[in-house]
Amino acid sequence: MVEKRRVTVDGEELEVEMEFDEGRWEVSVGGRTFSITTDSSPRIQKRKRIARSEKKIGFSGSISSAIPGKIVSVLVSEGDKVSEGEVVVVLEAMKMQNEIKAVVNGVVRKVNCETGEKVEANVPLIEIESLSEGSE
């Protein structure tokens, strides 16, 4: 995935496009592409593994919307079992309906919103506790 970033090189601020590929960074700036290898590259891979591991059994957390909007419908109640990828809330934002989905298999522990309510971005809407392997 290509990332756009602003970097400073010798006191000059530049906008670059960066992509990590096969153990090295491909950096494009001013129509030229450079291949860069750093000792930080393995740390980036580790961060990606950590982000993926958050979906593991025992993870509990909140589901929120990345954008403000109005709750069109809440499709779950406290105590309901949900599956990863199941739609739990429908939110209207910028004249579009957005499905907000569960990120883990689990049990709804708390519903913090209701139909018709206007919500801000990044406010917890639903709290889900994942199921242990033996309880599904």
PyMOL CGO cylinders between C-alpha atoms (Angstrom):
from pymol import cmd
from pymol.cgo import CYLINDER

trace = [
    CYLINDER, 0.00, 0.00, 0.00, 1.44, 3.36, -1.02, 0.3, 1, 1, 1, 1, 1, 1,
    CYLINDER, 1.44, 3.36, -1.02, 1.64, 5.99, 1.74, 0.3, 1, 1, 1, 1, 1, 1,
    CYLINDER, 1.64, 5.99, 1.74, 2.05, 9.71, 1.14, 0.3, 1, 1, 1, 1, 1, 1,
    CYLINDER, 2.05, 9.71, 1.14, 4.21, 11.50, 3.69, 0.3, 1, 1, 1, 1, 1, 1,
    CYLINDER, 4.21, 11.50, 3.69, 5.96, 14.81, 4.23, 0.3, 1, 1, 1, 1, 1, 1,
    CYLINDER, 5.96, 14.81, 4.23, 9.65, 14.47, 5.05, 0.3, 1, 1, 1, 1, 1, 1,
    CYLINDER, 9.65, 14.47, 5.05, 12.45, 16.93, 5.61, 0.3, 1, 1, 1, 1, 1, 1,
    CYLINDER, 12.45, 16.93, 5.61, 15.74, 16.30, 3.82, 0.3, 1, 1, 1, 1, 1, 1,
    CYLINDER, 15.74, 16.30, 3.82, 18.63, 18.72, 4.40, 0.3, 1, 1, 1, 1, 1, 1,
    CYLINDER, 18.63, 18.72, 4.40, 16.16, 21.31, 5.71, 0.3, 1, 1, 1, 1, 1, 1,
    CYLINDER, 16.16, 21.31, 5.71, 13.86, 21.04, 2.66, 0.3, 1, 1, 1, 1, 1, 1,
    CYLINDER, 13.86, 21.04, 2.66, 10.31, 19.73, 3.15, 0.3, 1, 1, 1, 1, 1, 1,
    CYLINDER, 10.31, 19.73, 3.15, 9.22, 17.25, 0.47, 0.3, 1, 1, 1, 1, 1, 1,
    CYLINDER, 9.22, 17.25, 0.47, 6.10, 15.20, -0.20, 0.3, 1, 1, 1, 1, 1, 1,
    CYLINDER, 6.10, 15.20, -0.20, 6.99, 11.60, -0.98, 0.3, 1, 1, 1, 1, 1, 1,
    CYLINDER, 6.99, 11.60, -0.98, 5.20, 8.37, -1.79, 0.3, 1, 1, 1, 1, 1, 1,
    CYLINDER, 5.20, 8.37, -1.79, 6.47, 5.35, 0.14, 0.3, 1, 1, 1, 1, 1, 1,
    CYLINDER, 6.47, 5.35, 0.14, 5.76, 1.65, -0.20, 0.3, 1, 1, 1, 1, 1, 1,
    CYLINDER, 5.76, 1.65, -0.20, 7.34, -1.22, 1.73, 0.3, 1, 1, 1, 1, 1, 1,
    CYLINDER, 7.34, -1.22, 1.73, 8.08, -4.11, -0.63, 0.3, 1, 1, 1, 1, 1, 1,
    CYLINDER, 8.08, -4.11, -0.63, 10.19, -7.23, -0.12, 0.3, 1, 1, 1, 1, 1, 1,
    CYLINDER, 10.19, -7.23, -0.12, 12.19, -5.88, 2.82, 0.3, 1, 1, 1, 1, 1, 1,
    CYLINDER, 12.19, -5.88, 2.82, 12.89, -2.40, 1.49, 0.3, 1, 1, 1, 1, 1, 1,
    CYLINDER, 12.89, -2.40, 1.49, 11.18, 0.94, 1.00, 0.3, 1, 1, 1, 1, 1, 1,
    CYLINDER, 11.18, 0.94, 1.00, 10.44, 2.23, -2.48, 0.3, 1, 1, 1, 1, 1, 1,
    CYLINDER, 10.44, 2.23, -2.48, 10.34, 6.03, -2.16, 0.3, 1, 1, 1, 1, 1, 1,
    CYLINDER, 10.34, 6.03, -2.16, 9.18, 8.28, -5.01, 0.3, 1, 1, 1, 1, 1, 1,
    CYLINDER, 9.18, 8.28, -5.01, 9.95, 11.99, -4.97, 0.3, 1, 1, 1, 1, 1, 1,
    CYLINDER, 9.95, 11.99, -4.97, 10.09, 14.49, -7.81, 0.3, 1, 1, 1, 1, 1, 1,
    CYLINDER, 10.09, 14.49, -7.81, 9.52, 11.82, -10.47, 0.3, 1, 1, 1, 1, 1, 1,
    CYLINDER, 9.52, 11.82, -10.47, 12.44, 9.68, -9.23, 0.3, 1, 1, 1, 1, 1, 1,
    CYLINDER, 12.44, 9.68, -9.23, 12.21, 6.43, -7.28, 0.3, 1, 1, 1, 1, 1, 1,
    CYLINDER, 12.21, 6.43, -7.28, 14.73, 5.34, -4.67, 0.3, 1, 1, 1, 1, 1, 1,
    CYLINDER, 14.73, 5.34, -4.67, 15.12, 1.97, -2.97, 0.3, 1, 1, 1, 1, 1, 1,
    CYLINDER, 15.12, 1.97, -2.97, 15.90, 2.32, 0.74, 0.3, 1, 1, 1, 1, 1, 1,
    CYLINDER, 15.90, 2.32, 0.74, 16.76, -0.37, 3.28, 0.3, 1, 1, 1, 1, 1, 1,
    CYLINDER, 16.76, -0.37, 3.28, 16.69, 0.53, 6.99, 0.3, 1, 1, 1, 1, 1, 1,
    CYLINDER, 16.69, 0.53, 6.99, 16.97, -1.28, 10.26, 0.3, 1, 1, 1, 1, 1, 1,
    CYLINDER, 16.97, -1.28, 10.26, 13.44, -0.06, 11.15, 0.3, 1, 1, 1, 1, 1, 1,
    CYLINDER, 13.44, -0.06, 11.15, 11.76, -2.12, 8.43, 0.3, 1, 1, 1, 1, 1, 1,
    CYLINDER, 11.76, -2.12, 8.43, 11.37, -5.24, 10.63, 0.3, 1, 1, 1, 1, 1, 1,
    CYLINDER, 11.37, -5.24, 10.63, 9.67, -3.09, 13.29, 0.3, 1, 1, 1, 1, 1, 1,
    CYLINDER, 9.67, -3.09, 13.29, 7.03, -2.08, 10.78, 0.3, 1, 1, 1, 1, 1, 1,
    CYLINDER, 7.03, -2.08, 10.78, 6.30, -5.73, 10.05, 0.3, 1, 1, 1, 1, 1, 1,
    CYLINDER, 6.30, -5.73, 10.05, 6.05, -6.37, 13.79, 0.3, 1, 1, 1, 1, 1, 1,
    CYLINDER, 6.05, -6.37, 13.79, 3.51, -3.52, 14.15, 0.3, 1, 1, 1, 1, 1, 1,
    CYLINDER, 3.51, -3.52, 14.15, 1.37, -5.11, 11.41, 0.3, 1, 1, 1, 1, 1, 1,
    CYLINDER, 1.37, -5.11, 11.41, 1.50, -8.47, 13.21, 0.3, 1, 1, 1, 1, 1, 1,
    CYLINDER, 1.50, -8.47, 13.21, 0.47, -6.81, 16.48, 0.3, 1, 1, 1, 1, 1, 1,
    CYLINDER, 0.47, -6.81, 16.48, -2.46, -5.06, 14.79, 0.3, 1, 1, 1, 1, 1, 1,
    CYLINDER, -2.46, -5.06, 14.79, -3.66, -8.37, 13.35, 0.3, 1, 1, 1, 1, 1, 1,
    CYLINDER, -3.66, -8.37, 13.35, -3.25, -10.14, 16.70, 0.3, 1, 1, 1, 1, 1, 1,
    CYLINDER, -3.25, -10.14, 16.70, -5.72, -7.76, 18.36, 0.3, 1, 1, 1, 1, 1, 1,
    CYLINDER, -5.72, -7.76, 18.36, -8.49, -9.84, 16.78, 0.3, 1, 1, 1, 1, 1, 1,
    CYLINDER, -8.49, -9.84, 16.78, -7.48, -12.89, 18.85, 0.3, 1, 1, 1, 1, 1, 1,
    CYLINDER, -7.48, -12.89, 18.85, -9.60, -14.60, 21.48, 0.3, 1, 1, 1, 1, 1, 1,
    CYLINDER, -9.60, -14.60, 21.48, -9.98, -12.57, 24.67, 0.3, 1, 1, 1, 1, 1, 1,
    CYLINDER, -9.98, -12.57, 24.67, -9.88, -9.22, 22.88, 0.3, 1, 1, 1, 1, 1, 1,
    CYLINDER, -9.88, -9.22, 22.88, -12.56, -6.92, 24.11, 0.3, 1, 1, 1, 1, 1, 1,
    CYLINDER, -12.56, -6.92, 24.11, -13.14, -3.42, 22.95, 0.3, 1, 1, 1, 1, 1, 1,
    CYLINDER, -13.14, -3.42, 22.95, -15.36, -0.82, 21.49, 0.3, 1, 1, 1, 1, 1, 1,
    CYLINDER, -15.36, -0.82, 21.49, -16.76, -0.37, 18.04, 0.3, 1, 1, 1, 1, 1, 1,
    CYLINDER, -16.76, -0.37, 18.04, -16.97, 3.22, 16.87, 0.3, 1, 1, 1, 1, 1, 1,
    CYLINDER, -16.97, 3.22, 16.87, -17.49, 5.16, 13.67, 0.3, 1, 1, 1, 1, 1, 1,
    CYLINDER, -17.49, 5.16, 13.67, -14.57, 6.95, 12.04, 0.3, 1, 1, 1, 1, 1, 1,
    CYLINDER, -14.57, 6.95, 12.04, -16.94, 9.78, 11.02, 0.3, 1, 1, 1, 1, 1, 1,
    CYLINDER, -16.94, 9.78, 11.02, -19.76, 11.64, 12.76, 0.3, 1, 1, 1, 1, 1, 1,
    CYLINDER, -19.76, 11.64, 12.76, -23.32, 10.82, 11.74, 0.3, 1, 1, 1, 1, 1, 1,
    CYLINDER, -23.32, 10.82, 11.74, -26.82, 9.77, 12.73, 0.3, 1, 1, 1, 1, 1, 1,
    CYLINDER, -26.82, 9.77, 12.73, -27.68, 6.26, 13.93, 0.3, 1, 1, 1, 1, 1, 1,
    CYLINDER, -27.68, 6.26, 13.93, -30.18, 4.74, 11.48, 0.3, 1, 1, 1, 1, 1, 1,
    CYLINDER, -30.18, 4.74, 11.48, -30.50, 1.42, 13.31, 0.3, 1, 1, 1, 1, 1, 1,
    CYLINDER, -30.50, 1.42, 13.31, -28.92, -0.62, 16.09, 0.3, 1, 1, 1, 1, 1, 1,
    CYLINDER, -28.92, -0.62, 16.09, -29.13, -4.28, 15.10, 0.3, 1, 1, 1, 1, 1, 1,
    CYLINDER, -29.13, -4.28, 15.10, -27.94, -5.87, 18.38, 0.3, 1, 1, 1, 1, 1, 1,
    CYLINDER, -27.94, -5.87, 18.38, -28.82, -5.78, 22.06, 0.3, 1, 1, 1, 1, 1, 1,
    CYLINDER, -28.82, -5.78, 22.06, -26.77, -6.35, 25.20, 0.3, 1, 1, 1, 1, 1, 1,
    CYLINDER, -26.77, -6.35, 25.20, -26.13, -10.08, 25.64, 0.3, 1, 1, 1, 1, 1, 1,
    CYLINDER, -26.13, -10.08, 25.64, -26.42, -10.91, 21.93, 0.3, 1, 1, 1, 1, 1, 1,
    CYLINDER, -26.42, -10.91, 21.93, -23.77, -13.13, 20.36, 0.3, 1, 1, 1, 1, 1, 1,
    CYLINDER, -23.77, -13.13, 20.36, -22.23, -11.63, 17.24, 0.3, 1, 1, 1, 1, 1, 1,
    CYLINDER, -22.23, -11.63, 17.24, -19.92, -12.97, 14.55, 0.3, 1, 1, 1, 1, 1, 1,
    CYLINDER, -19.92, -12.97, 14.55, -16.93, -11.19, 13.08, 0.3, 1, 1, 1, 1, 1, 1,
    CYLINDER, -16.93, -11.19, 13.08, -18.13, -9.17, 10.08, 0.3, 1, 1, 1, 1, 1, 1,
    CYLINDER, -18.13, -9.17, 10.08, -21.76, -9.05, 11.24, 0.3, 1, 1, 1, 1, 1, 1,
    CYLINDER, -21.76, -9.05, 11.24, -23.40, -5.63, 10.87, 0.3, 1, 1, 1, 1, 1, 1,
    CYLINDER, -23.40, -5.63, 10.87, -24.20, -4.23, 14.33, 0.3, 1, 1, 1, 1, 1, 1,
    CYLINDER, -24.20, -4.23, 14.33, -25.04, -0.57, 13.56, 0.3, 1, 1, 1, 1, 1, 1,
    CYLINDER, -25.04, -0.57, 13.56, -26.12, 1.37, 10.48, 0.3, 1, 1, 1, 1, 1, 1,
    CYLINDER, -26.12, 1.37, 10.48, -24.93, 4.98, 10.52, 0.3, 1, 1, 1, 1, 1, 1,
    CYLINDER, -24.93, 4.98, 10.52, -25.90, 7.74, 8.08, 0.3, 1, 1, 1, 1, 1, 1,
    CYLINDER, -25.90, 7.74, 8.08, -23.09, 10.13, 7.26, 0.3, 1, 1, 1, 1, 1, 1,
    CYLINDER, -23.09, 10.13, 7.26, -22.74, 12.47, 4.29, 0.3, 1, 1, 1, 1, 1, 1,
    CYLINDER, -22.74, 12.47, 4.29, -26.08, 11.20, 2.90, 0.3, 1, 1, 1, 1, 1, 1,
    CYLINDER, -26.08, 11.20, 2.90, -24.82, 7.61, 2.79, 0.3, 1, 1, 1, 1, 1, 1,
    CYLINDER, -24.82, 7.61, 2.79, -25.65, 4.66, 5.00, 0.3, 1, 1, 1, 1, 1, 1,
    CYLINDER, -25.65, 4.66, 5.00, -22.57, 2.98, 6.45, 0.3, 1, 1, 1, 1, 1, 1,
    CYLINDER, -22.57, 2.98, 6.45, -22.60, -0.51, 7.94, 0.3, 1, 1, 1, 1, 1, 1,
    CYLINDER, -22.60, -0.51, 7.94, -20.51, -0.80, 11.09, 0.3, 1, 1, 1, 1, 1, 1,
    CYLINDER, -20.51, -0.80, 11.09, -19.44, -4.41, 11.66, 0.3, 1, 1, 1, 1, 1, 1,
    CYLINDER, -19.44, -4.41, 11.66, -18.24, -6.52, 14.57, 0.3, 1, 1, 1, 1, 1, 1,
    CYLINDER, -18.24, -6.52, 14.57, -14.47, -7.09, 14.51, 0.3, 1, 1, 1, 1, 1, 1,
    CYLINDER, -14.47, -7.09, 14.51, -14.54, -10.28, 16.61, 0.3, 1, 1, 1, 1, 1, 1,
    CYLINDER, -14.54, -10.28, 16.61, -16.84, -13.17, 17.43, 0.3, 1, 1, 1, 1, 1, 1,
    CYLINDER, -16.84, -13.17, 17.43, -18.25, -12.27, 20.83, 0.3, 1, 1, 1, 1, 1, 1,
    CYLINDER, -18.25, -12.27, 20.83, -20.97, -11.06, 23.13, 0.3, 1, 1, 1, 1, 1, 1,
    CYLINDER, -20.97, -11.06, 23.13, -22.36, -7.52, 23.14, 0.3, 1, 1, 1, 1, 1, 1,
    CYLINDER, -22.36, -7.52, 23.14, -21.59, -6.16, 26.61, 0.3, 1, 1, 1, 1, 1, 1,
    CYLINDER, -21.59, -6.16, 26.61, -22.89, -2.61, 26.18, 0.3, 1, 1, 1, 1, 1, 1,
    CYLINDER, -22.89, -2.61, 26.18, -24.85, -0.60, 23.61, 0.3, 1, 1, 1, 1, 1, 1,
    CYLINDER, -24.85, -0.60, 23.61, -24.00, 3.12, 23.89, 0.3, 1, 1, 1, 1, 1, 1,
    CYLINDER, -24.00, 3.12, 23.89, -26.26, 4.48, 21.13, 0.3, 1, 1, 1, 1, 1, 1,
    CYLINDER, -26.26, 4.48, 21.13, -29.85, 4.41, 19.95, 0.3, 1, 1, 1, 1, 1, 1,
    CYLINDER, -29.85, 4.41, 19.95, -31.74, 4.92, 16.70, 0.3, 1, 1, 1, 1, 1, 1,
    CYLINDER, -31.74, 4.92, 16.70, -32.01, 8.59, 15.70, 0.3, 1, 1, 1, 1, 1, 1,
    CYLINDER, -32.01, 8.59, 15.70, -29.09, 9.70, 17.89, 0.3, 1, 1, 1, 1, 1, 1,
    CYLINDER, -29.09, 9.70, 17.89, -26.39, 11.93, 16.39, 0.3, 1, 1, 1, 1, 1, 1,
    CYLINDER, -26.39, 11.93, 16.39, -22.89, 10.71, 17.27, 0.3, 1, 1, 1, 1, 1, 1,
    CYLINDER, -22.89, 10.71, 17.27, -19.41, 12.14, 16.97, 0.3, 1, 1, 1, 1, 1, 1,
    CYLINDER, -19.41, 12.14, 16.97, -16.49, 10.31, 15.36, 0.3, 1, 1, 1, 1, 1, 1,
    CYLINDER, -16.49, 10.31, 15.36, -14.53, 7.82, 17.47, 0.3, 1, 1, 1, 1, 1, 1,
    CYLINDER, -14.53, 7.82, 17.47, -17.16, 7.64, 20.22, 0.3, 1, 1, 1, 1, 1, 1,
    CYLINDER, -17.16, 7.64, 20.22, -17.75, 4.05, 21.45, 0.3, 1, 1, 1, 1, 1, 1,
    CYLINDER, -17.75, 4.05, 21.45, -21.06, 2.80, 20.04, 0.3, 1, 1, 1, 1, 1, 1,
    CYLINDER, -21.06, 2.80, 20.04, -20.96, -0.91, 20.91, 0.3, 1, 1, 1, 1, 1, 1,
    CYLINDER, -20.96, -0.91, 20.91, -18.70, -2.81, 23.32, 0.3, 1, 1, 1, 1, 1, 1,
    CYLINDER, -18.70, -2.81, 23.32, -18.03, -6.45, 22.44, 0.3, 1, 1, 1, 1, 1, 1,
    CYLINDER, -18.03, -6.45, 22.44, -16.17, -9.05, 24.46, 0.3, 1, 1, 1, 1, 1, 1,
    CYLINDER, -16.17, -9.05, 24.46, -14.80, -11.90, 22.39, 0.3, 1, 1, 1, 1, 1, 1,
    CYLINDER, -14.80, -11.90, 22.39, -15.78, -15.48, 23.15, 0.3, 1, 1, 1, 1, 1, 1,
    CYLINDER, -15.78, -15.48, 23.15, -13.22, -17.96, 24.39, 0.3, 1, 1, 1, 1, 1, 1,
    CYLINDER, -13.22, -17.96, 24.39, -12.56, -20.87, 22.05, 0.3, 1, 1, 1, 1, 1, 1,
    CYLINDER, -12.56, -20.87, 22.05, -14.70, -23.32, 24.02, 0.3, 1, 1, 1, 1, 1, 1,
    CYLINDER, -14.70, -23.32, 24.02, -17.73, -21.08, 24.46, 0.3, 1, 1, 1, 1, 1, 1,
    CYLINDER, -17.73, -21.08, 24.46, -18.77, -20.66, 20.80, 0.3, 1, 1, 1, 1, 1, 1,
]
cmd.load_cgo(trace, "trace")
